[in-house]
Amino acid sequence: MSNEKGFTLVELLVAVVILAVGILALVGSTASVTKMIGSGKHTTKASLVAERRLEALRHEALGSTPLCSTLAGGSATGAGYSEVWTVSGAGASRTLTARVIYQDQPGIDTLALTTMIRCS
């Protein structure tokens, strides 16, 4: 028997196979992560569109006399997003809902934000 130190060919082959499996797993998950990042980008933009709409409605409500008298539902389209907003309630408060419809992977998605404002 030889007293030499080092790796045998079998040990090297096992190590290479384990490394290859790990690298393939990372490559496979990269596509999934890329899709998730793209989806998050679209969702973030849609939430900004909805937030801007609610802020515009809030500004309109507080700028009217009497308060909330000019609020009404509506819709708009632009920059790859479609918006639909509704105003409900009466008396001292209104419920505002902004829905944004946008293209996402693999299809169309909808994001909705709701808030209440005081009208007194």
ABEGO torsion letter per residue (X at the ends): XBABBEBBAAAAAAAAAAAAAAAAAAAAAAAAAAAAAAAAAAAAAAAAAAAAAAAAAAAAAAABOBBGAABBBBBBBEGGBBBBBBBBEBEABBBBBBBBBBBBOABBBBBBBBBBBBAX
